[in-house]
Amino acid sequence: MTQSNTDWVRLASATQGEPTEEHPEAEVRHVVRGIVRQGLKPLPAKTSVSLRIDQDVLEWFKAQGAGYQTRINSVLKAFRDASVNP
């Protein structure tokens, strides 16, 4: 029988769920997005553009936290969808 090299004492004493430098804590939104996207059509490709917007508007979006570009895109989509076509 092969001898295990596992340090069972160290493993049992380790705090579970604590992020380390080697294994940082995953952000829940990334995990959920991966799960939700399974089996769905791929997302359409994004296009990189240069856009001039007021500094205070950009600062407000950035102050909301990470993902400000995605939020700006969502606002633009909502405006597009709410617009009445003549």
N, C-alpha and C positions, 0 to 999 in steps of 0.2 A: 504494500500500500504506500502511496506517495505521501510524503509529509507536507502539510500546508505551510506556506511562508507567510500567511496572514498573521498580523499582530493583533490578535483578538482582544487583548487587554486595552490596547490603544484605541481600537475601533469602538469598543464598548464605552470607553470614557469620553470619546469625542462628542461635542455638542452637535446634534443633528440640526440641519437647516441653516447653519451659520455660513455665510458666504466667505470665501477666502480669495486671496489675490489670484490664485490659479483658477478658481471656479467662482466668479462673481455672481451675485444674485441676478436671476433673469427677471426682466420686467414683464409683468403679467400681460400687458397689452400685446407684446410680441408673441407670447405663447398663445394667447387667445386668437390673435389674428391668424397664426399658423393653423390652428385647429379649425377655425371657421372657414378658411379658404379651401380646405380639403374637398376635392370633388367638384369644385366650382371652376368656371372658365377663368383663364388667366386674366389678370388685370391689364387694361390697356396701357401701352407704353406712355411714359411722361415725356414731355418736350421741354428742354431747357430754354428759358427765355430771359432776356434782360428787361426788367420792369422798373419804371421809376414811380415810386410812391412816396408820399409824405413821410418824413422821419418820425413824426409822432404816431402815425398809423403803424409803421413797422415796429417801433418800440413797444406799442401796446400789444401787438401780436406776440412779440418775443417775450414780453413779461408774463404771458400766459403759460410759459414753459416750453419744453421740447415739443417739436412738431408744428412750429408756427407756420411753416410753408404749407403743410397739409391743411391746416385750418384756413389759411388764405385761399387755397384751392377750393375748399368746401364752401366758403362764403361766395366765391365766384360762381360755383355750380348752382348754389341755391338762388342766386340772382338770375342766372340764365334760366333756370327752371321756372322761376316766378314771373319772368318777363312774358308779356302778352305779345305774340307775334301779330303784326298788322295784316 
